[in-house]
Amino acid sequence: MAPITTASNEETHAALLDTLDMYKIAKPFRNPNWRPPQRRNKNLKQILSEAHRAQQSMLNTQQNSGASTPLPATDGTTTPSLHPNPVQASQDLSRLVLEKNTRQLAPNGAGAMTPNTVSNAAAGPGVTYTSIAAAPSLKPKKKYCDITGLPAKYKDPKTGLYYFNAEIYAVVKSLTTGQVQEYLAARGANTVLK
């Protein structure tokens, strides 16, 4: 290849084109080490079958677990009897589980249960469906028209009544003070002056 000079002839021009030719430069647009991910997205059938399997395994472990179910008394004094009523039976079962747990936690293996210890065990921390209190809502309270009961868009600043539209606003303007107080009392927003 001829050296590139300021003099322009065919040979130097071709050499210049060869050096500036981008076609001959290797341009790997993809990383040569890139591999497609091995994890594929799951379809709905796979997701449902996995959820069903997980639920079945949880049910099987609960059914096979003997830790939460008390054994019948073997000392011959009392035998646990469960009622045919499911509600009463579940209460009896929970009482028996509490008694068993209290016996295991009793110091020096003392298995004597007094009514006081049973009530203390039952009063222990137990979270049930009905004992969990919900947090206060972060959404604003809904307002309803005092006249029609429809969702209220507006509030009359003078009377404090909520109203649905301009037609109801005309009705609100025609009300007397006593009628306004009755509507507010029905909503529980009336002010009682003494």
C-alpha positions, 0 to 999 in steps of 0.5 A: 500500500502506498503512503498517503500524501497530499497529491491525489492520484488513483493509488493513494485514493484507493489506499485512503478508501481502504483505511476508511472502509467501515465494512472491513472493521469487525463490529460485534453488535451483540456481546459474544458471551450473551446467552438467552435466559434459562427461565421462561415465563409460565403459562396460566396452566402451570401457575394454577397447577403449582398453586394447587400442588402447594395447597394440597401439600399444606393440607396434607401436612396439616392433616398429618400433624399430630402436634396440634391435636391433643391425645386422649387422656390415658390416665383413665380419669377423663376422656375428651368427648367432642360434641356433634355440633361443629361449633361446640366441638371446635371450642372443645378441641381448642380447649384441649389443645390449650390444656395440653400446651399448658401441661407441657409448659408447667414447671417440674412436669406438674400436670395439675390444671386448676381453673385459674391456669386454664383461664390464664392459658385461654387468655394468652395471646391468640389471634383469630379471624374475629379478633383482628381489628382493621386499620382505619381507612385512608379513603375519604368518607363518601358524601351523599345528597341529603335530599335524594340519597345520590352521591353528592357532588356539592355542599351548600356553605350556608346550610351545610347540606350536601346536594346532587345537582342544581335542581336539588340546590333550588330545593335546598334554598327553599327549605326553612331553618327547621327543615334544614335542621331535620335533614342534618339531624337525619345525617347526624350532623346537626348542632344542638344549641343550649 
